[in-house]
Amino acid sequence: MAQRDGFTSTFGVLVATLGSAVGLGNIWKFPYLTGTNGGAGFLLVYLLATLLVGLPVMIAEIMLGRTARANAVSTFEILSPKQPFWKAIGYMGLVAAVLILAFYTEVAGWVFAYVVKSLTGTLGHTDPSSAKATFGTLVSSPAQALSWQWLVLVITGGIIMLGVSKGIEAVAKKLMPLLFLLLIALCVRSLTLPGAAEGLRFLFAPDFSKIGTGVLLTALGLAFFKLSIGMGTMLTYGSYFRPEQNIPTTAARVMVADLSVSLLAGMAIFPAVFAFGFEPAAGPSLVFMTIPAVFDSMPGGRIFMTLFFILTAIASLGAMLSILEVPVAMMTERWSYSRKKATLITLAVVALLGAPASLSQSLTQDWKLFGLNAFDLFDYLSSNVLLPLGGILICLFVGWSYGIAKLSAGLSNDGQLKNRPLVRTLFVLLRYVSPLLIAIVMLKALGIF
Ligand code: PHE
């Protein structure tokens, strides 16, 4: 049997799992979706989705991976040899991984570009129109958009080729607390700006009239995207978990830490949005316009801003490596490909698919399907369709096919299960509550229900 790599310590497991969860989802996607979906009401639905659906699915995924000790397709073959159709979950995850990478590498490219821009001092402005112009020039220039994305692909590929993913984890482990501290400093600055209170109200005082079915699905999709679930990432990471690792505790810690980073990003951004007169519903450009404005109003702002974008770039690398792990683990274990070959193939597909996404503000802006350009389509299809669908299937698998006895066994550590009521509650969530909630939200958004 091939030797499988595993995580070497309990703390290492926590950090690696957190490294997958924390990324552009916190700094870029959470604030921009909160802005376009009306603020506090969206945040509330997102929190509920994370607790009632996200956490149970995350625990289930890690448990399945650790029990089977295999990639996302083989896991279902091993755990359910008589019902081979469950392995479709793994294949759907493969598609989702490629779709996510196709637009994620683009956004990571913008972050890398902003590292250079803040170093060279071309970001120093707090007025909305010049901030918009800087971002607009970057995304609407085909050469710039494409080359930054390719740089990200090369760096990510390079990290895997050189076999230094562990090194990145070690670096990320040391740097993440720094990102946390910088976010706190940003919050303090943002909250002391004149007019900050309006931003806080936007973020924390819900207006329920703004919560339509589209908002519900977006919040649910974000919960999946944030926790890296519904596509086999957590399952694959679970396959590297050690037998004595407590899965529910690890998952709960990751969820809390991840939420804290998102909330800090929100509190750094929204007060500034209102103080400087930005548009909360600006969309994907929101972070790239407001964060430089906050830094610009701080002493030593340029240095801290450079550091902030570097840390965000590193966080995005951690997330991208975990997404890549899904196809790479599958190809190496099922087809005996080398890690290099598997990575190269995946990245080549991502480059092909990613090009129309990164050119969607220029050359391919008229390429639309369902009214969405390539960038938005890949995002929508992955977060709002494939991940929740994967989530339902994982719930149904554990709740109706795998059963509570095996769930308990999978969650026990060396044969010891400390918390039976917790497993019961989890089982009820997985069997009834989570899949029903996902199904209702998806059917409603499609207009079927
Ligand atoms: N959770 C990551 C982020 O927020 C993105 C991600 C999605 C990673 C799906 C793995 C799988 O940036």
Boltz pocket constraint, residues with backbone or C-beta under 6 A from the ligand:
constraints:
  - pocket:
      binder: B
      contacts: [[A, 20], [A, 21], [A, 22], [A, 23], [A, 24], [A, 25], [A, 26], [A, 100], [A, 224], [A, 225], [A, 226], [A, 227], [A, 228], [A, 229], [A, 231], [A, 233], [A, 319], [A, 320], [A, 322], [A, 323]]
      max_distance: 6.0
